[in-house]
């Protein structure tokens, strides 16, 4: 039974890789929107607060603040509606899920930026 499921899911996984991103990163998700007969690309930018790695059912949640109100959106990773993902800032976090950001407001929602270490020599 599980062999059939894994074969089915193998077809649904996106072949071309999207940008490498982690929880805490600030990203832009380019999503294709259909309005009537027209299609356009809308950018949803925010901080990744969670990822689920489940094969073809993998998903990630992005949170941003709009007009003082928190907005979260969960995207299926292998969805054909996602055009591309751009990583704007690397976040330095120590947790796998950042759900505690839901209770924070203002500057308290900022995630520290990961700075690349430079070696001498």
C-alpha positions as semicolon CSV with decimal commas, in nm:
position;residue;x (nm);y (nm);z (nm)
1;X;0,000;0,000;0,000
2;X;0,266;0,253;0,098
3;X;0,465;0,164;-0,215
4;X;0,175;0,286;-0,433
5;X;0,149;0,606;-0,229
6;X;0,520;0,680;-0,262
7;X;0,502;0,619;-0,639
8;X;0,207;0,856;-0,668
9;X;0,381;1,125;-0,460
10;X;0,700;1,095;-0,664
11;X;0,512;1,232;-0,968
12;X;0,382;1,531;-0,771
13;X;0,719;1,653;-0,640
14;X;0,858;1,958;-0,818
15;X;1,170;1,870;-1,017
16;X;1,330;2,216;-1,038
17;X;1,450;2,332;-0,700
18;X;1,316;2,648;-0,544
19;X;1,549;2,868;-0,341
20;X;1,703;2,712;-0,031
21;X;1,542;2,871;0,276
22;X;1,501;2,795;0,645
23;X;1,282;2,896;0,936
24;X;1,355;3,257;1,036
25;X;1,449;3,371;0,685
26;X;1,270;3,664;0,525
27;X;1,151;3,560;0,181
28;X;0,945;3,680;-0,116
29;X;0,705;3,419;-0,250
30;X;0,595;3,487;-0,609
31;X;0,245;3,338;-0,640
32;X;0,045;3,312;-0,961
33;X;-0,305;3,459;-0,912
34;X;-0,595;3,393;-1,151
35;X;-0,857;3,668;-1,178
36;X;-1,121;3,572;-1,430
37;X;-0,935;3,515;-1,757
38;X;-0,618;3,699;-1,653
39;X;-0,318;3,570;-1,463
40;X;-0,068;3,777;-1,269
41;X;0,211;3,721;-1,018
42;X;0,165;3,856;-0,667
43;X;0,453;3,878;-0,419
44;X;0,392;3,776;-0,058
45;X;0,689;3,871;0,159
46;X;0,743;3,784;0,522
47;X;0,925;3,568;0,774
48;X;0,914;3,190;0,755
49;X;0,772;3,072;1,088
50;X;0,740;2,702;1,011
51;X;0,813;2,424;0,763
52;X;0,666;2,079;0,722
53;X;0,875;1,832;0,527
54;X;0,639;1,559;0,409
55;X;0,744;1,470;0,056
56;X;0,488;1,597;-0,192
57;X;0,281;1,739;0,097
58;X;0,562;1,966;0,218
59;X;0,450;2,314;0,317
60;X;0,583;2,633;0,474
61;X;0,416;2,917;0,661
62;X;0,506;3,282;0,605
63;X;0,401;3,563;0,841
64;X;0,398;3,938;0,786
65;X;0,238;4,244;0,941
66;X;-0,012;4,440;0,729
67;X;-0,166;4,759;0,874
68;X;-0,079;4,648;1,227
69;X;-0,247;4,309;1,183
70;X;-0,056;3,982;1,151
71;X;-0,119;3,786;0,830
72;X;-0,005;3,427;0,786
73;X;-0,019;3,220;0,473
74;X;0,070;2,854;0,431
75;X;0,201;2,751;0,090
76;X;0,240;2,396;-0,043
77;X;0,607;2,372;-0,143
78;X;0,545;2,177;-0,463
79;X;0,247;2,381;-0,580
80;X;0,242;2,481;-0,949
81;X;0,109;2,823;-0,840
82;X;0,444;2,919;-0,685
83;X;0,660;3,082;-0,951
84;X;0,972;3,132;-0,741
85;X;1,100;3,206;-0,392
86;X;1,358;3,477;-0,323
87;X;1,550;3,483;0,005
88;X;1,592;3,844;0,121
89;X;1,749;3,796;0,466
90;X;1,887;3,495;0,650
91;X;1,750;3,463;1,001
92;X;1,942;3,337;1,302
93;X;1,703;3,134;1,515
94;X;1,730;2,851;1,762
95;X;1,387;2,696;1,714
96;X;1,221;2,487;1,445
97;X;0,889;2,677;1,470
98;X;0,856;3,049;1,544
99;X;0,494;3,048;1,659
100;X;0,587;3,275;1,951
101;X;0,602;3,565;1,700
102;X;0,220;3,557;1,689
103;X;0,199;3,719;2,034
104;X;0,463;3,983;1,958
105;X;0,401;4,325;1,808
106;X;0,620;4,598;1,665
107;X;0,996;4,561;1,680
108;X;0,964;4,250;1,897
109;X;0,877;4,054;1,582
110;X;1,224;4,105;1,436
111;X;1,447;3,801;1,391
112;X;1,823;3,843;1,425
113;X;2,012;3,831;1,097
114;X;2,261;3,554;1,030
115;X;2,600;3,703;0,949
116;X;2,850;3,499;0,748
117;X;3,165;3,430;0,944
118;X;3,489;3,536;0,783
119;X;3,809;3,342;0,833
120;X;4,150;3,504;0,839
121;X;4,426;3,358;0,629
